[in-house]
């Protein structure tokens, strides 16, 4: 199985590129935001547990998030040729927990594909996306800057973790969608 992490700051183009990767490599998409919406919406035990933490104003613990990821893998493993993790892991403890979970299943992360985009370009893309996304945080300069800052402070260490595992590949994320996808495909093909 081919298991990859698509990584990058808000506005880097992860959503656009993940759709193309899923289509070409027939991977199952795992995005924690989707998992949260599913479990909360269906009122599952994991959803109720997550809701309890959220209602108290706390972050949902990694064990709950990993539980949701584990359940998604169990549900889809028979029909999947691998997974693309989008927006997860966000912290080094989550990365280590994901590695442990996959190892228990005889799997591993083949690589992390990181989209590298200059900060000014990110801000411009997010503002442009905000015209159609309906997300208030895509239109507010201070919120955009804060999202990029949070990414740099809290999430960027995950890239360093996978770099230390020799699984980190940085792709210049500026250019046409197809040019960037071609670079990504070249790197994924090396991981197979």
LUMLUMRO-787567 format. One record per residue (C-alpha): chain; z, y, x. Coordinates in steps of 0.5 Angstrom, whole numbers, m for minus. Layout:
// residues N
<pt "A" <Z Y X>>,
...
//
This chain:
// residues 192
<pt "A" <0 0 0>>,
<pt "A" <m1 7 2>>,
<pt "A" <5 12 1>>,
<pt "A" <4 19 3>>,
<pt "A" <8 25 2>>,
<pt "A" <4 32 0>>,
<pt "A" <8 37 3>>,
<pt "A" <7 45 3>>,
<pt "A" <10 51 1>>,
<pt "A" <9 54 m6>>,
<pt "A" <2 56 m7>>,
<pt "A" <m1 52 m1>>,
<pt "A" <m5 48 m6>>,
<pt "A" <m1 42 m7>>,
<pt "A" <m3 41 m14>>,
<pt "A" <m10 42 m13>>,
<pt "A" <m11 37 m7>>,
<pt "A" <m6 32 m10>>,
<pt "A" <m11 31 m16>>,
<pt "A" <m17 30 m11>>,
<pt "A" <m13 25 m7>>,
<pt "A" <m11 21 m13>>,
<pt "A" <m18 20 m15>>,
<pt "A" <m21 18 m9>>,
<pt "A" <m15 13 m6>>,
<pt "A" <m13 11 m13>>,
<pt "A" <m5 13 m12>>,
<pt "A" <0 14 m17>>,
<pt "A" <3 21 m17>>,
<pt "A" <10 22 m17>>,
<pt "A" <13 29 m18>>,
<pt "A" <20 29 m19>>,
<pt "A" <19 35 m24>>,
<pt "A" <15 30 m28>>,
<pt "A" <20 25 m28>>,
<pt "A" <26 30 m30>>,
<pt "A" <22 32 m36>>,
<pt "A" <21 25 m38>>,
<pt "A" <28 22 m37>>,
<pt "A" <31 29 m40>>,
<pt "A" <26 28 m46>>,
<pt "A" <27 21 m47>>,
<pt "A" <34 21 m47>>,
<pt "A" <35 16 m42>>,
<pt "A" <41 14 m38>>,
<pt "A" <39 17 m32>>,
<pt "A" <36 23 m36>>,
<pt "A" <43 24 m39>>,
<pt "A" <47 24 m33>>,
<pt "A" <42 29 m30>>,
<pt "A" <43 33 m36>>,
<pt "A" <51 33 m35>>,
<pt "A" <50 36 m28>>,
<pt "A" <45 41 m30>>,
<pt "A" <49 43 m36>>,
<pt "A" <55 44 m31>>,
<pt "A" <50 49 m27>>,
<pt "A" <50 44 m21>>,
<pt "A" <44 41 m17>>,
<pt "A" <42 33 m19>>,
<pt "A" <45 29 m14>>,
<pt "A" <40 25 m10>>,
<pt "A" <42 18 m12>>,
<pt "A" <40 20 m19>>,
<pt "A" <33 23 m17>>,
<pt "A" <32 17 m12>>,
<pt "A" <34 13 m19>>,
<pt "A" <28 16 m22>>,
<pt "A" <23 15 m17>>,
<pt "A" <26 8 m16>>,
<pt "A" <24 7 m24>>,
<pt "A" <17 10 m23>>,
<pt "A" <16 5 m17>>,
<pt "A" <18 m1 m21>>,
<pt "A" <14 1 m27>>,
<pt "A" <7 2 m24>>,
<pt "A" <8 m2 m17>>,
<pt "A" <3 m8 m20>>,
<pt "A" <m2 m3 m22>>,
<pt "A" <m2 2 m16>>,
<pt "A" <m5 2 m9>>,
<pt "A" <0 6 m7>>,
<pt "A" <4 13 m8>>,
<pt "A" <3 20 m7>>,
<pt "A" <10 24 m7>>,
<pt "A" <9 31 m9>>,
<pt "A" <15 36 m9>>,
<pt "A" <19 30 m6>>,
<pt "A" <23 29 m2>>,
<pt "A" <26 36 m1>>,
<pt "A" <32 35 3>>,
<pt "A" <33 31 10>>,
<pt "A" <38 26 6>>,
<pt "A" <33 25 0>>,
<pt "A" <27 23 6>>,
<pt "A" <32 18 9>>,
<pt "A" <34 15 2>>,
<pt "A" <26 15 0>>,
<pt "A" <25 11 7>>,
<pt "A" <31 6 5>>,
<pt "A" <28 5 m2>>,
<pt "A" <21 4 0>>,
<pt "A" <24 m1 6>>,
<pt "A" <28 m5 1>>,
<pt "A" <21 m6 m3>>,
<pt "A" <17 m8 4>>,
<pt "A" <14 m1 4>>,
<pt "A" <14 5 8>>,
<pt "A" <11 12 8>>,
<pt "A" <5 12 12>>,
<pt "A" <5 20 13>>,
<pt "A" <6 27 11>>,
<pt "A" <0 31 10>>,
<pt "A" <3 38 10>>,
<pt "A" <m1 44 8>>,
<pt "A" <0 50 13>>,
<pt "A" <m2 57 9>>,
<pt "A" <0 64 12>>,
<pt "A" <5 67 8>>,
<pt "A" <1 73 5>>,
<pt "A" <m4 68 3>>,
<pt "A" <1 64 m1>>,
<pt "A" <4 70 m4>>,
<pt "A" <m3 72 m6>>,
<pt "A" <m5 65 m9>>,
<pt "A" <2 65 m13>>,
<pt "A" <0 72 m16>>,
<pt "A" <m7 70 m18>>,
<pt "A" <m4 63 m21>>,
<pt "A" <1 67 m25>>,
<pt "A" <m5 70 m29>>,
<pt "A" <m6 64 m32>>,
<pt "A" <0 59 m31>>,
<pt "A" <5 63 m36>>,
<pt "A" <10 62 m30>>,
<pt "A" <15 68 m30>>,
<pt "A" <16 67 m23>>,
<pt "A" <9 67 m21>>,
<pt "A" <9 74 m22>>,
<pt "A" <15 77 m19>>,
<pt "A" <15 79 m12>>,
<pt "A" <22 78 m11>>,
<pt "A" <22 71 m14>>,
<pt "A" <16 69 m10>>,
<pt "A" <19 71 m4>>,
<pt "A" <25 68 m5>>,
<pt "A" <21 61 m7>>,
<pt "A" <18 62 0>>,
<pt "A" <25 63 3>>,
<pt "A" <28 57 0>>,
<pt "A" <22 53 2>>,
<pt "A" <23 55 9>>,
<pt "A" <30 54 10>>,
<pt "A" <32 48 6>>,
<pt "A" <25 44 5>>,
<pt "A" <22 45 12>>,
<pt "A" <27 41 16>>,
<pt "A" <24 35 12>>,
<pt "A" <17 36 16>>,
<pt "A" <21 36 22>>,
<pt "A" <24 29 20>>,
<pt "A" <18 26 19>>,
<pt "A" <15 29 25>>,
<pt "A" <21 26 29>>,
<pt "A" <18 19 26>>,
<pt "A" <11 21 28>>,
<pt "A" <9 21 21>>,
<pt "A" <7 29 20>>,
<pt "A" <0 32 20>>,
<pt "A" <m1 39 19>>,
<pt "A" <m7 41 16>>,
<pt "A" <m10 48 16>>,
<pt "A" <m10 50 8>>,
<pt "A" <m14 56 8>>,
<pt "A" <m22 55 6>>,
<pt "A" <m25 52 0>>,
<pt "A" <m22 46 m4>>,
<pt "A" <m27 41 m1>>,
<pt "A" <m27 44 6>>,
<pt "A" <m19 43 6>>,
<pt "A" <m20 36 2>>,
<pt "A" <m25 33 7>>,
<pt "A" <m19 35 13>>,
<pt "A" <m14 31 9>>,
<pt "A" <m19 25 7>>,
<pt "A" <m20 25 15>>,
<pt "A" <m12 24 16>>,
<pt "A" <m11 20 10>>,
<pt "A" <m17 15 13>>,
<pt "A" <m13 14 20>>,
<pt "A" <m7 12 16>>,
<pt "A" <m10 6 12>>,
//
